[in-house]
Amino acid sequence: MAKATGLKKGLTQYGDTGFSLFLRKAFIKGAGYTDDALDRPIVGIADTGSGFNPCHGNAPQLVDAVRRGVMLAGGIPIPFPTISIHESFAHPTSMFLRNLMSMETEEMLRAQPMDAVVLIGGCDKTVPAQLMAAASAGIPAIQLVTGSMLTGAYRGTTVGACTDCRRYWARYRADEIGEAEISEVNDQLVGSVGTCCVMGTASTMACVTEALGMMLPGGASAPAVTADRARIAEQTGTQAVAMAAAGLTPQRILTTQAFENALRVLFAIGGSTNGLIHLTAIAGRMGLRVDLDRVDRMSAETPVLVDLKPSGEHYMEDFHRAGGLPTVLRELKSLLHLDALTVTGRTLGEELEAAGPAFDQTVVRPRARPIFAQGGLAVLRGNLAPGGALIKQSAASPALMTHEGRAVVFENSEDLAMRIDDPDLEVQADDVLVLKHIGPVGGPGMPEAGYIPIPRKLARQGVTDMVRISDGRMSGTAAGTIVLHVTPECALGGPLALVRTGDRIRLDVPNRTLDLLVDDAELAARAAARPQGAARHAERGYLKLYLDTVLQADEGCDFDFLQPPSFTRSIPDA
């Protein structure tokens, strides 16, 4: 029997398939479609435009451009809405809602008749949610990102969200600038709609998606409000029709080789620590397990080449003018799997050849002269993080990469907010700030509170960085000597829960260790004295589903029931 296509796919069950198709066509013809249109390949367009998501403010224009591309290729485009998540507008955190968006998108891809889909995402958690959904749904899918915002200017200096947001806010907290100036700079930090214009999580996921082969070559870097972004959208629509005809599904693209290419790029661009969590979740949907120890070895041999904030100085506009991701891929060529398939139906190597020769630019460094000799991320282990922890070493202070200090402990986000600026807080610049209970369960949703602010009284003394440790996350736009994703988390009884103010902690990034300098007997006594039982619970709704099924950071924070029952391989491959 021929495979059903177009409107014949997934017919609603009335017990009479002929009537099901008849009814479906009757209703959609009410929108003005003809039989000729409805006989063509159907390309769904996942529209994540929302008034609460300025990162997706150009979604209407992108939908129009994708529609044009689909029709030029002989298909029929049908947009449909999905959940839209913005980092700054989602309570308690966008990560709490990523899996919900993934589930909703996956089920809409299954439920609605489409031969292929264009996934329009941008802000941090939307792209990983869509890729997780595509991996599970299994229909031909191609990613389109909204693109980065334009930079702004403040008193002759280029500024952009959100590394500069944090830089100016730190100056405000240190009383270097006042109310009037912080208000003025607030007007200039975001120059247009679009995602953050630095190598934050959104830009990281755009580059990683291109490296995975799930996006058109060169599609990661064009700013949101440019002709380049609109042209990429049109070409994406055209390619979706070709993918439908070829049956080119994510299962053929998202291979171990593709994920290894994506990890190489994550390290080389100085990408967000969040990128590793998201890649782990996407890989998990394909039955692939990310091995943190192998990841660390791969990172150690992959230099940071992209001179973008927060690891460097430039912005996404500059990266795009420098040739975008193909410029990076050329430098990494000998480290990549060039035979990995992409959404074009050609291999990564073939696309690199088609991209043409390199040209002079200053944003992407040659491998012989990197920004940072090792990859941006390092995996730490020790008695404080037996399941692993991450640090973005390319954005950390070299002087703090090996450090021992006294712990100053905050039990949760509320405790942090109450005491961090207390002038009587007992804290010194060489102390180690520890924030508990902001992990996947403890947050809930693993908020980006891992970027613990420098205590105000130290900021006023000129302190700009300290070692900070938590079981939470931080924004990819942030910089500092910040240890994140400590696993297991406090809420599940991880060792971080046992830390007390006054304990000594040793961080040794070169040797990849993170240790609490308290003897085992004392730690055992503290563990025995801790109250038993779940740290958080819910009686109903999505919160209950989340708390009952969310996995830890080293497993991608996906829901356990959304992954296959077993893993087939580990990545990177041994």
N, C-alpha and C positions, 0 to 999 in steps of 0.2 A: 504494500500500500504506500502511495506517495505521501511524503511528509506534508502536513497541513501548513499553509502559508497565509499571509495576509489576514483578512477578516475571518478565514476559516480556522485560525489558530485558537485553541482554548475556548471552544464554544460553551456558552452558559448551558447548564444541564437542565433541560425541560423534559427530557425523555424523547425528544424528537429533534434530531440534529438539523434536519431541513428547516424546521420552524425556527430553531435557534439562529441560524444564519439569516433567514428571512427577516426576523425581528431586529436583529443587529443592524442589517443594512437599512431597514426602514428608518430606524432612529438616527443613524449617522447621516442619511440622506436629508434629514431635516436641517442639517447644518450646511446644505448646499452642495454636497458631493455628488458626482455622477458615477455611473457604473464603471466608466473608463478609468476614473481616478482610483476607485476602490479596488480595481483589479491589479494595481501596481504594487511593488514592494512597499510595505508600511515601515516607516522609520519613526519610532517614538522619540520625543525630545523631552528629557526630564528637566523641567523648568523649576529652578530653585530661587526665582526672584521673590523678594519679600521686602516690605517697607522696614522691617526690623533687621535687614541684612544689607548695609551699604556696600559691603564687599561684592555683592551681587547686583549692584545698582544698574549695571549695563546688561542685565539678563534679557530684557525685552529686545534690545538691538541684536544680541547674539542669537536669540531664538529666530528672529527674522532672517539673519544671515544663514543659519543652519537650514531653515526652510528653503531658502533660495538654492542652496547647494544640493539638497535632496531632490528638488524638482528638476534642476538642471540635469541630474543623473537619471531621471525617469522614475523616481520614487514619489511616494506621497508622505509628507511629514505630518505627524500628529503630536503636538505638544501636550504634556500633561503635568500637573503640579505635584511636587513632593515636599516633604519637610525641608525647611531651610534653617540652618544653624549659624549664628554669628557668635564668635568668641565673647564679645563684650556685652551681648544682649541675652545670653543664656544662663538661667539660674537653675541649679547651683553652679554648673559649669557645662561648657559645650561637650566635654568628654562624656558626661553623664548621658547625653542624648545621642552620641554617635551611633551606638548600636541600635537605638530605636529608629533612627533615620535609615540605617542599613537594612533593618527588617522591613520597614515600610517600602523602601525602594525595591528590594528584592521581590516582595510579594506583588507590587504593581507591575514589575517586569514579567512575572509569571501570569498574572491575572488578565492583562490586557493584550490584545492581538497586535504584535509587532514583530517584524522580521529582523530588526536591528534597533539599537537605541543609541542616542547621543546623550551622554551624561554631562550636564552643565553644573560644575561645582567651582569652588574657589576658597572660601574661608576655611580655616584649618581642618575641621572635622568632616566637612562635606565631601571632599574628594576621597579620603579613605573610606567613608561610609558607602559611597557609590561604587568604589572598586570592590569592596567586600561583597556588596550586593551582586555586582556583575559576576564575580567569581562563583557565587553560589547559584545564581539564576541560569547561567550557561548559555545565554543568547548572544549573538554578535553585539559587542559593545565597544564604544570609543569614547574616550574622555576629552572634554573641552573645559579648560579653566577660564574663569572670568578675566584673569590677568591682574597685574599689580596696579595700584594707584600711581598717579603722578606725584613727584616730590613737590614740596613747598619751599618757601624761602623765608627766613626770619633774620632781619637785620644783616642781610648780605650773605647769610650762611644757608646752604642747602639743608633742608630737614625733611624727615619722612617717618611715618609710623612703621614700627613702633619702638625701635631702638632709641630714637631721639625723644620719644615720649618719656621713656624711663630715664634718659640722661638729664632732661630738663626737670623732671620731677625730683630726681635725686638732688639737683642743685637747689630746688625749692625747699626740700626737707632740710638741707644744710644751711638754709637762710642766705644763700648766695644770691638768690633773686626773690622778688616779692610777689604779692598778689597780682599787681598790675601786669608784670612781665609774664607770669605763668599763664595769665588769661590771654595775653597777646599771642604767645607761642601756640596756645591751644587752637587758635584760629588757623594756623599755618601748617600744622603737622600732617594733615591729610589733604593732598592737593586735588583729589578727585575721587569718584567711586573706584572700587577695586580693592584688592588685597594688599597687605603690608608690602611696602616697596623695598624691604630688606630680605635677607635670607632667613626669614622666620619660617613657621611651620607651613604656611600656605605656599610660599615660593619653594620650599623644600619639597613638598608633596607634588607640586607641578613638575619640578625637575626629575624627581624619582619616578613619576608616572611616565614621563617621556622615556626615561631609561628602561622602564619595564617593557616598553613597546606598546603601551595602551593609549598613546597619544600620537598625533602626527608629528614627525620630526620638525623641530623648531617651534613647537607649539607651547612651550613652557614659559617663555620670557616676554612676549609682547605685552606691553601695558594695556590696561582695560580700555582706555578711550583713544585707541589708535586705529588707523586703517589696517595695520598689520593684524590686529586682533580680530577685526571683522572678516578679513580675508581668510584667516585660519578657521574661523567658524564656518564660512561657506565651504571651504575645502573639507572640513570635518563632515558636513552633511553629505557631500558627494561621496566621500570614502565610506560612509555608513551604508550607502546603497550597494557599493561594491562588496563590502563585507557580508551583507545579507545574501548576495548571490553566491559568494564563495563559501558560506557557512563558517566564516572565520570567527570562532568563539574564543573567549578568554582561556579556555582549557588548552588551546594550542599556543597561546602566547605566554601565559603565566607559568613558565617552567622554572626549574631550579636555576638554569642559566640566566633567565630574565631577572630573577630576584638577586642573584649575585651581581649582575650588572647594576641593579638599582642600589645595592649596598655600596658598591664602589663609588657611585655618584654621590650618595649620601655623605660619605666621608670626604670626598674631594671638594665638595661645595661648602664644607663647614656647616652642614645642615643641622636642623633642629633635632634635639634629643627625642622629640615627639615622633619624628620620622621613623625611628626604630620600632616604637610601639605599633604604629600603623602598619608598617611593612610586615611585622610579626602577625598582626591580625589578618591581613590579606593573605599572607602565605598559609596561615592556619586554615583558611577556607579551602585551600587547595590540597590540604593534607600534608603540608610541609612545616617542619619545626625549625625555628631559628635558634641556632646554637650560639649562646652569648660568648663562649670562650673562642669559638672559631671566628665570630664577628670581631672580637678584639684583635685577633691575629691579622685579620684582613685589614682592619683599620690601621694597624701599626705599619703596614707596608703601602698605604695609600695616602700620599701627601694632600694637604689642603691647597687647592690651586686658585680658588675664586676669592678675589679681594672685595668682598661685600660685607657690610655690617651684618651681624655684630662681630664677626671674626676679622673684618677688614674695614675698608673705608667707603666703598662705592654703594650704589643702589641698583635696583632691578632695571631701571631705564638704561644704565650704563652697561649692565650685563647683556641686555638685548642688543644694544649697538655693537657690542663686542662679538656678536654672533650667536649668543645664547648657548644652550647646552651642547650643540655640535662642536663648539670650540673646546669645551671641556672633554668631550668624548674623544676628540682627536688626540689630546694629550694622554688620555688613559688607554689608548687603543690596544696596547700590548697586554693590558690587564683585563680586557673585556672578552666576553663570549660573542664574537662577531656573527656567529651563525644563529643567534636568537631571532625568532620571528617577531615582526611588528604588525601593527594594524594595517599597514599598507600592503601586506602580503609579501613584502620583501624583508630581507634580514637586516639587522642593525649594521652589519658591515657594508651591505649594498647601499643603505641610506647614507652612511658616512661618506662613501665614495661620491654619491650624488650631491652631497652638500657642498662640494667644491673645496678649493684649497683654503688654508688658513690665511689670515691677513694680520697686519700689525695692529695691536691693541694692548691696553695696559690693565685690563680687568681680570683676565684669566692668565695666570702665570704658567710658564713652562715647567715641566716636572723637575728640571734641573735647578729651578729657582722658586721653590714653593713658598706660600705664605707661612705654612707650618709643616714641618718635616713628616709628621705622622698625621693620620686621619683625625678629623675633628672630635670624634667620640672615643672614650676609653671605658672599658668595663672593669669595675672594681669588685673584689670579693674580700671576705674576711669575716671575723666573728660578728660584725655588725650588719653584714649583708651576705649571708650564706647563699641566697638565691641570686645575688648580683645587684649592682647599682651602676649608674651611668654618671659620667661627668663630661661636659663639653670642654675639652682641654684647649681647643683652639680659641675659646673666648674667656679662658681663665687667666689669673695672674701667675706668671712664672714663679714668682717668689713664694707662692702658697701651694705649689704643686706637691711639695713635701712639707708637711706641717703637723705639729703636735700642739694641742691646746686644750684648755678647760672648757667643758660643755656648759652652755647656757641653754636650758631646755624650756620650750613652750609646748604645752600639752596638746594644743589644738589651735585652729585659726582664731577662735574667739580669745584665747589666752594671749596669742601673739598680738592681736589688735589692741588688747587692753594694756599690755605692759611694754611693748617695744619702744614706745616714746616716753616712758616714765623716766623722769630725770634721776630717780633713785634706783633704777635698774642697775644691778651690779654686773657690769660688763666691760671688758677691755678689748682693744683692737685685735689681740692675738687669741681671743677666745673663739670657740666653735659654736655657732648658732644651730640649734637642733629643733626642728618642728615636727611634732608627731601627729598621727591620725589625720593625714590628708591623702591617704592612699585610695585605691579604687573603692574599697568598702568604707573606709574611715571618713572620706571626704563628705558625702559620697561623690564619686565621679572623678577623683584624682585631680583636684583643681591645680591651677598654675601658681599656687601660693608658695612653691618651693623657692621662688625668687624672694627670699626673706629680705625685707628692707634693712639697710644699715640702721642700727639704733640712732635716733635723732641726735643724741648727745655726742655720739662718735662722728656722725656725719658733719656736725658743726666743727669738729676738730680736724676735719679734712680726710677722714677715713673713707675710702671709696670701695673697698672690697674686704670681705672676710670669708672664711670657710663656712659654708652653710650646708646643712644636711637635712633631708626629709624623705618621706615615702611618697611624695607627690611629684608634680611636674613643674616645669617652668616654660614660659613662652619661648619659642625659637628666636624671638627678637631680643632676648635678654642676654646679658654677659655677666661673668663673675665666676668665682671659684665655688661652684654650686654642685653638690652631689645629690642626685635625684633617683627616683624609682627604687629606693631601698626595698629589697624583697627578702623574706615576706614582710608585709606591711604591719604596722602596729596593731591595727584592728584584728588581725589574725594571730596575734601573739608573737610577732617577729621580735628579734633582739633589740630593735630600735625602741620598743616600748619599755625596755628596762633601763634606758639611759637616765641618769639623774644629773642635775646641775652640780658641777664640781668634779664629775668624772673626767678622765683624760681620754682624748680621742686622737688617733694617729691616722693621717691621710698620707699615702705614699703613691701618687699617680704613676711615677716611673715603674714601680714594682706592682702596680695594680692592686693595692691593698687598702682596706678601710677597717680599722680595728678599734674596739672599745677596750681600753687598758684597765679592765677590771677582771679579777681572777674568776675562774669558772665556778668555784664554790659560792662566791657572793652572787654571781648571776643566777645560779640555780636557786638560791634562797629568794632572790627577788622574784623569779618566775613563779615559785611555789606560793608566794604571798599575793600574787596578782588575782583579782576577782576572775572567776570563770564565767563563761557564757559569751554570747555574741555581743560585739560592741554596738552594733546597730541592727535594728529589725524593723519591719514594716508589716502591716496587716493585709494590705491590698495594693493593687495597682502596679504601675510600672516600677515604682520604687522597690516593691517586694520582689518582682521579677529580677530587677537589677541586683539587689543585695544577695539574692539566693543563687545567682548563676554567674556573676562576673568573675573572670579569671584575673590573675595577677599580671603585673606589668611585663614580666618575662614571657608571658603567654599572649600578650597583645591586648589585654583587658577586653577581649571579646566575651560573649556569653558561651558557656560551655556547650550548650545544646545547638549552637550555630556552627560548630566545627565538626568535621568527620569524626567517627568513633576512634580512629587511630591515624597516626602519622605514617606516611610512606617513606619519607626521606628527611634528612636534616640539611639545612643550608646555613652558611656556605658548605659546599660539599667537602668531605675530608680530602 
